[in-house]
Structures are given as C-alpha cells and as structure tokens.
C-alpha cells in the first residue's frame, strides 16, 4: 500500500520542461480553449512562433500538457511573456505562477513584462504586476 501511494504522488508531480515540437498540438488545443482565434487561425505562424522563441516551457501533470509559457528575452533587461496558458480545469492551482517563477528564475536580473486581457488583469495584479501603458500595431495597419 505504501508503495502504491508513492507512485500516485509521482504521477501527480508537476513537471516544467522546455517546449518540444511534439507539444504543439496540445498548445493549439489550449489556444482554442482560450478563444484566441487569431492564434488558432494562424496555426503555422503560431507554431513557428513557439519554435522561434528563445524561452518556451510547458507544464505537465499526469502525462498531460496542462500549461505553457512562451517568452522572449535579451537575458539582461527584459523578459517578455508572449503567452501564458493553463488548462481551464487546472486553474487556481498555482501552475501559472510556477511557470512564471520558473522562467524568471532563469533570468533574475530581468524585468518581466506582458500584456493582459480584461479577464486576466486581476490575476496579474494579484501577482504584484503593475500596469503600464503600451501600444500595438500590425503591419497591415
């Protein structure tokens, strides 16, 4: 019995590891779940973004990809989080915070920056992020 409980604990351990190309179908599903229609529609560009980012990690639990974080960093001043997603049924369990802490621990001298939606604003405020003003423009605009 004791050995069996030990195995159950191992299965439930959260593993954060570097992104691999085979992770993309699960990430694509998270984009769909999140309603990020632009990233879903631009499937190949989104996949290329994950492959081309210098910092991309995933969270696994029970053998399933349940969260991911894609970022860009110069390693000295800025760590910009492009996307952070956690599977909806696993939210509120600290996975997003662990992903952010993991990447910030890799580059502790940097400032972490990101864009937030109206639905994620309170999450980042609770994590002690402060709002700042920014701009966005696509090539076609």
C-alpha positions as CSV (number, residue, x, y, z in Angstrom):
1,X,0.0,0.0,0.0
2,X,2.8,2.4,0.9
3,X,4.5,1.9,-2.5
4,X,1.2,2.4,-4.3
5,X,0.6,5.8,-2.7
6,X,4.2,6.8,-3.5
7,X,3.5,6.1,-7.2
8,X,0.3,8.1,-7.1
9,X,2.3,11.1,-5.8
10,X,4.9,10.7,-8.5
11,X,2.2,10.7,-11.2
12,X,0.7,13.9,-9.9
13,X,4.0,15.8,-9.7
14,X,4.1,19.0,-11.8
15,X,7.0,18.9,-14.3
16,X,8.1,22.1,-16.1
17,X,10.4,21.5,-19.0
18,X,11.5,23.1,-22.3
19,X,9.0,23.2,-25.2
20,X,9.3,20.5,-27.8
21,X,7.7,20.5,-31.3
22,X,5.6,17.5,-30.3
23,X,3.9,19.7,-27.7
24,X,2.3,22.0,-30.2
25,X,-1.0,20.1,-30.8
26,X,-1.7,20.4,-27.1
27,X,-0.8,24.1,-27.1
28,X,-3.0,24.5,-30.1
29,X,-5.9,23.0,-28.1
30,X,-5.2,25.4,-25.3
31,X,-5.4,28.3,-27.7
32,X,-8.7,27.0,-28.9
33,X,-10.0,26.6,-25.4
34,X,-8.9,30.1,-24.5
35,X,-10.7,31.5,-27.5
36,X,-7.5,33.0,-29.0
37,X,-9.0,32.8,-32.6
38,X,-6.1,34.6,-34.3
39,X,-3.5,32.2,-33.0
40,X,-5.8,29.3,-33.9
41,X,-6.4,30.6,-37.4
42,X,-2.7,31.3,-38.0
43,X,-1.7,27.7,-37.0
44,X,1.6,27.6,-38.9
45,X,2.7,31.1,-37.8
46,X,1.8,30.2,-34.2
47,X,3.8,27.0,-34.4
48,X,6.7,29.0,-35.9
49,X,6.5,31.4,-33.0
50,X,6.9,28.6,-30.5
51,X,9.8,27.2,-32.4
52,X,11.5,30.6,-32.8
53,X,11.1,31.8,-29.2
54,X,14.2,31.8,-27.1
55,X,12.3,30.8,-24.0
56,X,9.3,28.4,-24.2
57,X,8.3,25.9,-21.5
58,X,5.4,23.6,-20.7
59,X,3.9,22.2,-17.6
60,X,3.0,18.5,-17.5
61,X,1.0,16.6,-14.9
62,X,-0.2,13.0,-15.1
63,X,1.5,12.8,-18.5
64,X,-0.6,15.6,-20.0
65,X,0.4,19.1,-21.1
66,X,-1.7,21.3,-18.8
67,X,0.1,24.7,-19.2
68,X,2.6,26.6,-21.2
69,X,4.5,29.8,-21.3
70,X,6.2,31.4,-24.3
71,X,8.6,34.3,-23.9
72,X,11.3,36.4,-25.4
73,X,14.3,37.7,-23.5
74,X,17.5,39.5,-24.1
75,X,18.8,37.9,-20.9
76,X,19.9,41.2,-19.4
77,X,17.0,43.7,-19.0
78,X,13.7,42.3,-20.4
79,X,11.8,39.1,-20.2
80,X,8.6,39.5,-22.2
81,X,5.9,36.9,-21.7
82,X,4.1,36.4,-25.0
83,X,1.6,33.8,-23.9
84,X,0.7,32.0,-20.6
85,X,-2.0,29.4,-20.7
86,X,-3.2,26.9,-18.1
87,X,-5.9,24.3,-18.9
88,X,-9.2,25.7,-17.5
89,X,-9.9,22.8,-15.2
90,X,-6.4,23.2,-13.6
91,X,-6.6,27.0,-13.0
92,X,-6.3,28.2,-9.4
93,X,-3.8,25.5,-8.5
94,X,-0.7,27.7,-8.9
95,X,0.5,26.3,-12.2
96,X,0.6,29.7,-14.0
97,X,2.6,31.2,-11.1
98,X,5.0,28.3,-11.1
99,X,5.6,28.7,-14.9
100,X,6.3,32.4,-14.4
101,X,8.6,31.9,-11.5
102,X,10.5,29.1,-13.4
103,X,11.3,31.4,-16.3
104,X,12.0,34.4,-14.1
105,X,14.4,32.3,-12.0
106,X,16.3,31.6,-15.3
107,X,16.8,35.4,-15.8
108,X,16.5,37.0,-12.3
109,X,18.1,40.3,-13.4
110,X,15.4,41.0,-16.0
111,X,12.0,42.7,-15.6
112,X,9.1,40.6,-16.6
113,X,6.6,42.3,-18.9
114,X,3.4,41.1,-20.5
115,X,0.1,42.1,-22.0
116,X,-3.1,41.1,-20.1
117,X,-6.7,40.9,-21.2
118,X,-9.6,42.3,-19.2
119,X,-10.2,38.7,-18.0
120,X,-6.6,38.1,-16.8
121,X,-5.9,41.6,-15.4
122,X,-6.9,40.7,-11.8
123,X,-4.7,37.6,-11.9
124,X,-1.6,39.6,-12.7
125,X,-2.5,42.3,-10.2
126,X,-2.8,39.7,-7.5
127,X,0.8,38.5,-8.5
128,X,2.1,42.1,-7.9
129,X,2.4,43.1,-11.5
130,X,1.9,46.8,-12.1
131,X,0.0,48.2,-15.1
132,X,1.9,50.2,-17.7
133,X,0.8,51.9,-20.9
134,X,1.7,50.3,-24.2
135,X,0.9,50.3,-27.9
136,X,0.3,47.7,-30.6
137,X,0.3,47.8,-34.4
138,X,0.2,45.1,-37.0
139,X,2.0,45.5,-40.4
140,X,-1.3,46.0,-42.2
141,X,-2.5,48.8,-40.0
